[in-house]
């Protein structure tokens, strides 16, 4: 994410410890700018109020070789956008007009975008499509751009994953939403606060074998530099899939995601 704000920068503050009250008081100076630049759309659809951003797109820097010596795991959840729609009831209340309005916010050709998603998911409701478009606009398209920017950097490897396990929270509506993978990454699926009727993982909780797989592969990457599945370079563009049954697939959503290129 990158943007320049037209607002004047706030005056520098002394780099000394402050109280919580002073921090809260300073927050308005860090928020509010429109992240749209010229004809480029706000990549966060107005969801992020903070303006601490870079003055250049990270993918543009990566394409020049920045970070070329650093191996990377990058990936997204299959239903990232559900986090922003399911808890409020907007997932089921979404109309085609809501879907079209979102598409106009995130893509220069909204009709083409909606048609592509509708064709790829013929049984999806407007709410389902809205969640998919929102999640890909916020996370998947950017992650894909990072992978592509690093493709020409031979000194670093990139591993790509997709997390598909669906939480049973909100009667199953939360699904594989944003943040659902975190208890698996940190192996905390057994924490009481994460299960039950109001827990992130839902009444059924998260499967222990999946937590062991995800956590184990993250730890392996941190300690050895290789998580244990094929890197994304070369033929097939392998993607590690984390679900009830894990596996490796060849660029599973590549055809649809081309609409963002």
C-alpha positions in Angstrom: 0.0 0.0 0.0 1.3 3.4 -0.8 -0.1 6.9 -0.9 0.7 10.6 -0.5 -1.7 12.7 1.5 -2.6 16.2 0.5 -2.8 17.2 4.1 0.1 19.1 5.8 2.3 16.8 7.9 1.9 17.2 11.6 4.7 19.0 13.4 7.3 16.6 14.8 6.8 15.4 18.3 9.5 14.8 20.9 10.6 11.2 20.9 9.9 10.8 24.6 7.5 8.4 26.3 3.9 9.6 26.5 0.8 8.7 28.4 -2.0 6.6 26.8 -4.1 9.8 26.9 -1.5 11.7 24.8 -1.4 8.9 22.3 -5.2 8.9 21.9 -5.1 12.7 21.5 -2.5 12.4 18.7 -4.4 9.8 16.7 -6.6 12.3 14.7 -3.4 13.7 13.2 -2.6 10.2 11.9 -5.9 9.5 10.3 -8.3 10.7 7.7 -6.6 11.2 4.4 -8.0 9.7 1.2 -5.5 7.1 0.0 -6.5 7.6 -3.6 -3.7 9.0 -5.8 -4.8 10.5 -9.1 -6.6 7.8 -11.0 -5.4 5.0 -8.6 -8.0 3.6 -6.3 -7.8 3.5 -2.5 -6.5 -0.1 -1.9 -8.1 -0.4 1.5 -11.6 0.7 0.5 -11.7 3.2 3.3 -11.3 0.5 6.0 -8.0 1.7 7.4 -8.2 5.2 9.1 -4.4 5.5 9.6 -2.2 7.3 7.1 1.3 6.0 8.0 2.1 4.8 4.5 5.1 4.6 2.2 5.7 7.1 -0.6 6.2 4.3 -3.1 4.4 1.0 -3.8 6.4 -1.9 -2.2 6.0 -4.0 -5.3 7.7 -1.3 -7.4 10.7 -1.3 -5.0 10.8 -5.1 -5.0 10.9 -5.1 -8.8 14.1 -3.1 -8.6 15.7 -5.7 -6.3 14.8 -4.5 -2.9 14.6 -7.5 -0.6 16.0 -9.7 -3.3 18.1 -11.6 -0.8 15.3 -12.4 1.6 13.3 -15.5 1.3 9.5 -15.0 1.9 6.3 -16.8 2.6 3.3 -15.0 1.3 -0.3 -16.0 1.1 -3.9 -15.3 1.9 -7.1 -16.8 3.3 -9.7 -18.1 0.8 -12.5 -15.9 2.3 -10.7 -12.8 3.7 -13.5 -10.5 3.1 -16.0 -12.4 5.3 -14.4 -10.8 8.4 -15.8 -7.4 7.3 -19.2 -8.5 6.2 -20.4 -11.6 8.2 -20.3 -10.2 11.8 -22.6 -7.2 10.9 -25.0 -9.3 8.8 -23.9 -7.6 5.6 -22.9 -10.9 4.0 -26.5 -12.0 3.8 -28.0 -8.5 3.3 -25.8 -7.7 0.3 -27.6 -6.7 -2.9 -26.3 -6.7 -6.4 -26.2 -2.9 -6.1 -23.8 -3.3 -3.1 -21.6 -5.6 -5.1 -21.5 -3.2 -8.0 -20.7 -0.3 -5.7 -17.7 -2.2 -4.2 -16.5 -3.2 -7.7 -16.5 0.4 -8.7 -14.3 1.3 -5.7 -11.7 -1.3 -6.3 -11.4 -1.8 -10.1 -11.2 0.4 -13.2 -13.6 -1.9 -15.0 -16.1 -3.0 -12.4 -18.4 -4.8 -14.9 -15.6 -7.0 -16.1 -14.6 -7.7 -12.5 -18.1 -8.7 -11.3 -18.6 -10.8 -14.5 -15.4 -12.7 -13.9 -16.3 -13.6 -10.3 -19.8 -14.5 -11.2 -18.6 -16.8 -14.0 -16.0 -18.4 -11.6 -18.6 -18.9 -8.9 -21.9 -19.5 -10.6 -23.8 -20.5 -7.4 -22.5 -17.6 -5.3 -24.9 -15.0 -3.8 -24.2 -11.3 -4.2 -22.9 -11.5 -0.6 -20.6 -14.3 -1.4 -19.3 -12.4 -4.4 -18.9 -9.2 -2.4 -16.8 -11.0 0.2 -14.6 -12.6 -2.5 -14.0 -9.4 -4.3 -13.4 -7.5 -1.1 -10.9 -10.1 0.1 -9.0 -10.2 -3.1 -9.0 -6.4 -3.4 -7.6 -6.0 0.1 -5.2 -8.9 0.2 -4.9 -11.4 -2.6 -4.2 -9.0 -5.5 -1.5 -7.3 -3.5 0.1 -10.6 -2.5 0.0 -11.8 -6.1 1.7 -8.6 -7.1 4.5 -9.2 -4.6 5.0 -12.7 -5.9 5.3 -11.4 -9.5 7.6 -8.6 -8.5 10.0 -11.0 -6.9 9.8 -13.5 -9.7 12.8 -12.0 -11.5 15.0 -11.9 -8.4 17.0 -15.0 -8.5 18.7 -14.5 -5.1 15.5 -15.1 -3.1 12.8 -17.8 -3.0 9.1 -17.2 -2.5 6.6 -19.7 -1.0 2.9 -19.2 -1.6 0.0 -20.6 0.5 -3.8 -20.4 0.6 -5.6 -21.0 3.9 -9.0 -22.6 3.2 -10.1 -24.1 6.6 -13.5 -22.6 7.4 -14.4 -21.5 10.9 -17.8 -22.5 12.2 -18.3 -19.1 13.8 -21.4 -17.1 13.0 -23.2 -20.3 12.0 -20.4 -21.0 9.5 -20.7 -17.6 7.8 -17.2 -16.4 9.0 -15.5 -19.2 7.0 -11.9 -18.8 6.0 -11.9 -15.1 6.9 -9.1 -12.7 7.6 -7.2 -13.6 10.8 -8.7 -17.2 11.1 -5.3 -18.7 10.2 -3.4 -17.0 13.1 -4.3 -19.5 15.9 -2.9 -22.2 13.5 0.3 -20.2 12.8 0.9 -19.8 16.5 -0.5 -23.1 17.6 -3.1 -21.7 20.0 -6.3 -23.4 18.6 -6.9 -24.9 22.0 -7.2 -21.5 23.8 -10.7 -21.4 25.4 -11.2 -17.8 24.2 -11.0 -18.9 20.6 -13.8 -21.5 20.7 -17.4 -21.5 21.7 -20.3 -19.5 20.4 -18.4 -16.2 20.3 -14.9 -17.5 19.5 -13.0 -16.9 16.3 -12.9 -20.6 15.5 -16.5 -21.2 16.4 -18.2 -23.9 18.5 -16.3 -26.7 16.9 -12.8 -25.2 17.4 -9.9 -25.8 15.1 -8.5 -29.2 14.2 -5.3 -30.0 16.0 -3.6 -31.7 13.0 -4.0 -28.6 11.0 -2.5 -26.4 13.7 0.5 -28.8 13.9 0.9 -28.6 10.1 0.7 -24.8 9.8 2.8 -24.1 12.9 5.3 -26.7 12.1 5.9 -25.4 8.6 6.3 -21.8 9.8 8.8 -22.9 12.4 10.7 -25.0 9.9 10.9 -21.9 7.6 12.2 -19.8 10.5 14.8 -22.3 11.5 15.9 -23.8 8.2 14.8 -21.4 5.5 12.5 -23.9 3.8 8.9 -24.6 5.0 8.8 -28.0 3.2 6.7 -27.4 0.1 8.0 -26.3 -3.4 8.7 -22.7 -3.9 6.6 -20.7 -6.3 9.3 -20.2 -8.9 9.5 -22.5 -12.0 6.8 -24.6 -13.6 3.4 -25.0 -12.1 3.5 -22.2 -9.6 2.9 -24.4 -6.6 0.6 -23.2 -3.8 0.5 -24.8 -0.4 -3.2 -25.3 0.5 -4.1 -25.5 4.2 -7.5 -27.1 4.8 -9.0 -30.1 6.5 -6.8 -32.0 4.1 -3.7 -30.2 3.1 -1.9 -30.4 -0.2 -0.1 -28.5 -3.0 -1.9 -27.2 -6.0 -0.7 -25.5 -9.2 -1.7 -21.8 -9.1 -5.3 -22.7 -8.2 -6.9 -19.2 -8.6 -4.5 -17.9 -11.2 -7.0 -17.6 -14.1 -9.5 -15.6 -12.0 -6.9 -13.3 -10.4 -5.7 -12.2 -13.8 -8.6 -9.8 -13.8 -6.5 -7.7 -11.3 -3.4 -7.5 -13.5 
